[in-house]
């Protein structure tokens, strides 16, 4: 059977985290295991032909990576001798139980990359590198930093994992729900950075949103009975369904109310809607299922005016009880504006600002000013211009800056 060359590349990318996970599970030494995995992938790309892919590609890759790792460990200084003795003492075939083909290490690898000892930025970088299979250069480009800076960040993350003594295998006494929550947060951060890029000339980065969706699919497959990963995948699919309509051909931002909904991706909407319907009633509803339900309300409405904004406002109020964050509070203000008018929304924004400082906090100031500008514009308040200009000055995303500047000038 002949395999397409691009299918070989996809296969190697799929198997890479499995190979890395098998080596880390057996030896530890995250950094050395990654180098051995990369050597095995390179060997496969050079040796495999479309008409001659091994019958068990994962086993082939693990055997090659295993040999590379043994060679490296044998070449280490005296404090590595114990690994050499351990390897030399084993007469049986490496990885004979369980066999590589029927042991999935993806969840443990995700949990390790999202270890509590790491910063949020390090978790993201290591997840994209080890589980997503992106190169250091690709991750650096996506986050607008130099390759050297990203390489240092990833290297430090590996060092932190090593210093923390983190186990690869997850023990029964570990707090799995908390660790899964950390994984989901990392994946959603990756998605959000791709959906609206923090800095740069592009509004979105489809490489990051696509990678986040792929990893969310993986997580959903690994823990299919947990409804929150299901909700996370549904949320990403429903939001990403609007991607083609979020910017003009010239790269200018198109707000939700002006998007051509006939061009939204109906396949993603159907899949996301089915996922959230299936997961909604499974236990206490968490943050991702609530957000997915909100996204589903948007996706089911033919126009902005026909959207059930009162229902969305109620869902945001419920979400605020679960996740009392600035972005959630501001999203509720927007929903209230559509459901009950700008005057009521301004009053709510003022109340929330008094209680939580939304217009002053660095993480919410840009969004809060932009929302207040729109509300003031709807009320005919000339102070809207100042808010639009202030919000424009606070964003490093060029399409957002252009949009807010045009609004300030009355366009």
C-alpha positions in Angstrom: 0.0 0.0 0.0 1.4 3.4 -1.0 1.3 6.3 1.4 1.3 9.9 0.2 4.5 11.9 1.2 2.4 14.4 3.1 0.6 11.6 4.9 4.0 10.4 6.1 4.6 13.8 7.5 1.2 13.8 9.2 2.0 10.3 10.6 5.3 11.4 12.0 3.7 14.4 13.7 1.0 12.2 15.2 3.5 9.7 16.5 6.1 12.1 17.8 4.5 12.7 21.3 4.0 9.0 21.6 7.6 8.3 21.0 8.7 11.1 23.4 6.3 9.9 26.0 7.5 6.3 25.8 11.1 7.5 26.3 10.3 9.8 29.2 8.3 7.2 30.9 11.2 4.7 30.6 14.2 6.9 31.3 13.1 10.4 32.5 15.5 13.0 31.1 12.9 15.0 29.2 15.5 17.0 27.2 17.6 13.9 26.1 14.4 12.0 25.3 13.3 14.9 23.0 16.6 14.9 21.2 16.5 11.2 20.6 12.9 11.5 19.4 13.9 14.2 16.9 16.7 11.9 15.7 14.2 9.1 15.1 11.8 11.4 13.2 14.7 12.6 11.0 15.8 9.0 10.3 12.2 8.1 9.3 11.8 11.1 7.0 15.0 10.1 5.3 14.4 6.3 5.1 10.7 5.8 4.7 9.3 5.8 1.2 5.6 6.3 0.2 5.5 2.6 -0.9 7.3 1.2 2.1 6.2 2.6 5.4 6.8 0.2 8.3 3.8 -1.9 9.4 4.2 -0.6 13.0 5.6 2.9 12.5 5.5 3.7 16.2 7.5 0.7 17.2 10.0 1.5 14.5 10.4 5.1 15.8 10.7 4.0 19.4 13.3 1.4 18.6 15.4 4.0 16.8 14.9 6.6 19.5 15.7 4.1 22.2 19.0 3.3 20.6 19.9 7.0 20.2 19.0 7.6 23.9 21.1 4.6 25.1 24.0 5.9 23.1 23.7 9.3 24.6 23.3 8.0 28.2 26.4 5.8 27.7 28.4 8.8 26.6 27.4 10.8 29.7 29.8 11.4 32.6 30.1 9.1 35.6 26.9 10.3 37.3 25.0 8.8 34.4 26.5 5.3 34.8 23.4 3.9 36.5 21.4 4.4 33.3 24.0 2.4 31.4 24.0 -0.4 34.0 20.2 -0.4 33.9 20.1 -0.8 30.2 22.8 -3.4 30.0 21.1 -5.6 32.6 17.9 -6.0 30.6 18.1 -9.1 28.3 14.6 -8.7 26.9 13.5 -6.5 24.0 12.9 -2.9 25.0 9.3 -1.9 25.6 8.1 -5.5 25.3 5.3 -4.7 27.8 3.2 -2.9 27.1 3.9 -2.8 23.4 4.4 0.7 22.0 1.3 0.4 19.7 -1.2 -0.1 22.5 0.2 2.3 25.1 -0.9 6.0 24.8 1.4 8.4 26.6 -0.3 11.6 25.3 -2.2 12.5 28.5 0.8 12.0 30.7 2.9 14.1 28.4 0.3 16.9 28.4 0.1 16.8 32.2 3.9 16.9 32.4 4.2 19.9 30.0 1.5 21.7 32.1 3.3 21.0 35.4 2.4 23.5 38.2 6.1 24.3 38.6 6.1 26.1 35.2 5.0 29.5 34.3 2.0 29.9 32.0 4.3 31.0 29.1 6.6 28.0 29.7 3.6 25.6 29.8 2.4 26.9 26.4 5.8 26.7 24.8 6.6 23.2 26.1 3.1 21.9 25.1 3.4 23.2 21.6 7.0 21.8 21.3 6.6 18.4 22.8 2.9 17.5 22.2 2.0 19.7 19.2 5.3 19.0 17.4 5.9 22.6 16.4 9.5 23.7 15.9 11.1 26.3 18.2 11.1 28.7 15.2 7.4 28.2 14.6 6.5 28.8 18.2 8.7 31.9 18.3 7.1 33.3 15.2 3.6 32.7 16.5 4.4 34.6 19.7 6.4 37.4 18.1 9.8 36.6 19.9 13.1 35.6 18.5 13.9 31.9 18.1 16.8 32.2 20.6 14.4 33.7 23.2 11.9 30.9 22.7 14.7 28.3 22.8 15.8 29.6 26.2 12.2 29.6 27.5 11.8 25.9 26.4 15.2 24.9 27.8 14.4 26.5 31.2 11.0 24.8 31.3 12.7 21.4 30.8 15.2 22.3 33.5 12.4 23.3 35.9 10.6 20.0 35.3 13.9 18.1 36.0 14.6 20.1 39.2 11.0 19.7 40.4 11.4 15.9 40.3 8.1 15.6 38.4 7.0 12.1 37.7 5.9 11.1 34.2 3.4 8.5 35.3 0.4 10.1 37.1 -0.1 8.5 40.5 -3.4 7.8 42.2 -2.9 10.4 44.9 -2.3 13.2 42.4 -5.0 15.8 41.9 -6.0 14.8 38.3 -8.9 17.3 38.0 -6.6 20.2 38.9 -3.9 19.1 36.5 -6.5 18.6 33.7 -7.8 22.1 34.4 -4.2 23.4 33.9 -4.0 21.6 30.6 -7.3 23.0 29.4 -6.3 26.5 30.4 -3.0 26.2 28.4 -4.9 24.9 25.3 -7.4 27.8 25.6 -4.6 30.3 25.9 -3.0 29.0 22.8 -6.4 29.2 21.0 -7.0 32.8 22.1 -3.6 34.0 21.1 -4.3 32.6 17.6 -7.8 34.0 17.4 -6.7 37.6 18.2 -3.0 38.0 18.0 -1.6 40.2 20.8 1.0 41.9 18.6 1.5 42.1 14.9 0.0 42.9 11.5 -2.4 39.9 11.5 -5.7 39.7 13.3 -5.4 35.9 13.6 -2.9 33.1 13.4 -4.6 30.0 12.1 -1.5 27.9 12.9 -2.1 28.5 16.6 -5.9 28.1 16.5 -5.5 24.9 14.4 -2.9 23.5 16.8 -5.1 24.3 19.8 -8.1 22.5 18.2 -6.0 19.5 17.4 -4.7 19.3 21.0 -8.2 19.8 22.3 -9.4 16.9 20.1 -6.5 14.8 21.6 -7.5 15.7 25.1 -11.2 14.9 24.5 -10.2 11.5 23.0 -8.0 10.7 26.1 -10.7 11.6 28.6 -14.0 11.2 26.7 -16.1 10.8 29.9 -15.0 14.2 31.3 -17.5 16.8 30.0 -15.3 19.9 30.4 -12.7 18.9 27.8 -15.7 18.2 25.6 -17.0 21.7 26.3 -13.5 23.1 25.5 -13.4 21.4 22.1 -17.0 22.6 21.4 -16.1 26.1 22.3 -13.1 26.2 20.1 -15.0 24.8 17.1 -17.9 27.2 17.5 -15.7 30.3 17.8 -13.4 29.2 15.0 -16.4 28.7 12.7 -16.4 32.5 12.3 -12.8 32.8 11.2 -13.3 33.5 7.5 -15.6 36.5 8.2 -13.6 38.3 10.9 -11.4 40.3 8.6 -11.7 41.9 5.2 -9.5 41.0 2.2 -7.3 44.0 3.3 -7.0 42.6 6.8 -9.3 45.0 8.5 -11.3 43.8 11.5 -15.0 43.0 11.0 -17.1 43.1 14.2 -19.5 40.2 15.0 -22.6 42.3 14.1 -21.3 43.0 10.6 -20.0 39.4 9.8 -21.6 37.5 6.9 -23.1 34.5 8.8 -23.8 32.6 5.7 -20.0 32.2 5.4 -19.6 30.7 8.9 -18.3 27.1 8.8 -21.4 25.0 9.2 -19.5 21.8 9.7 -17.7 23.2 12.7 -21.0 24.7 14.0 -22.7 21.3 13.7 -19.9 19.4 15.4 -19.5 22.0 18.2 -23.2 22.2 18.8 -23.6 18.4 19.0 -20.6 18.2 21.5 -22.1 20.8 23.9 -25.5 19.2 23.7 -24.1 15.9 24.7 -21.9 17.2 27.5 -24.3 19.9 28.9 -26.2 17.7 31.5 -23.2 15.7 32.7 -22.7 16.9 36.3 -22.0 20.5 37.5 -21.5 22.8 34.5 -18.0 24.3 34.3 -16.5 27.3 32.6 -15.9 25.7 29.2 -19.3 24.3 28.8 -20.9 27.6 29.8 -18.8 29.4 27.2 -19.6 26.8 24.6 -23.3 27.3 25.3 -22.9 31.0 24.7 -21.0 30.4 21.5 -23.8 28.0 20.4 -26.4 30.7 21.0 -24.4 33.0 18.6 -24.0 30.3 16.1 -27.7 29.4 16.0 -28.9 33.0 15.4 -29.3 34.1 11.8 -28.6 37.7 12.7 -27.3 39.8 15.6 -30.7 41.2 16.1 -32.3 37.7 16.3 -29.8 36.5 18.9 -31.2 35.6 22.3 -29.1 38.2 24.1 -31.1 37.8 27.4 -30.2 34.2 27.5 -26.5 35.0 26.7 -26.5 37.6 29.5 -27.9 35.0 31.9 -25.2 32.5 30.8 -22.5 35.1 31.4 -23.9 35.8 34.9 -23.7 32.0 35.6 -20.1 32.0 34.1 -19.2 34.9 36.4 -20.1 32.8 39.4 -17.7 30.0 38.2 -15.0 32.3 36.8 -15.2 35.8 38.3 -12.7 37.4 35.9 -12.5 40.8 34.2 -13.1 39.5 30.7 -16.2 37.6 31.7 -17.6 40.6 33.5 -17.0 42.8 30.4 -18.6 40.2 28.1 -21.7 40.3 30.4 -21.8 44.1 29.9 -21.9 43.6 26.1 -24.7 41.1 26.4 -26.7 43.4 28.7 -26.3 46.2 26.2 -27.8 44.1 23.4 -30.5 42.7 25.6 -31.6 45.7 27.6 -30.0 48.8 26.0 -26.8 50.8 26.3 -27.9 52.9 29.3 -28.4 49.8 31.5 -25.0 48.4 30.3 -23.2 51.7 31.1 -24.6 51.5 34.6 -23.5 47.9 35.0 -20.0 48.8 33.7 -19.7 51.7 36.2 -20.8 49.4 39.0 -18.3 46.7 38.0 -15.5 49.2 37.6 -16.1 50.6 41.1 -15.9 47.0 42.5 -13.1 45.6 40.3 -11.3 48.5 38.6 -11.9 47.2 35.1 -11.0 50.6 33.5 -7.7 50.7 35.3 -6.4 47.1 35.4 -3.8 46.4 32.7 -5.5 43.1 31.7 -8.9 44.7 31.2 -8.4 48.4 30.5 -8.2 48.1 26.7 -11.3 46.0 26.4 -13.2 48.0 29.0 -12.4 51.3 27.2 -13.5 49.9 23.8 -16.8 48.6 25.3 -17.5 51.9 27.0 -16.7 53.7 23.7 -19.3 51.7 21.9 -21.9 52.2 24.6 -21.3 55.9 24.7 -21.5 56.1 20.9 -24.9 54.3 21.0 -26.0 56.9 23.6 -24.7 59.8 21.4 -22.1 60.8 24.0 -19.2 62.7 22.3 -16.9 61.3 25.0 -16.9 58.0 23.0 -14.2 59.5 20.7 -11.7 59.8 23.6 -12.4 56.2 24.7 -11.9 54.9 21.2 -8.6 56.7 20.9 -7.5 55.5 24.3 -8.4 51.9 23.5 -6.6 52.1 20.2 -3.4 53.3 21.9 -3.5 50.3 24.2 -3.5 47.6 21.6 -0.5 46.3 19.7 -2.6 44.4 17.2 -2.7 46.5 14.0 -6.1 45.5 12.6 -7.7 46.3 16.0 -5.8 49.6 16.2 -7.0 50.6 12.7 -10.6 49.7 13.6 -10.7 51.7 16.8 -9.0 54.7 15.2 -11.6 54.7 12.5 -14.4 54.6 15.0 -12.8 57.6 16.8 -12.9 59.5 13.6 -16.6 58.7 13.1 -16.2 56.1 10.3 
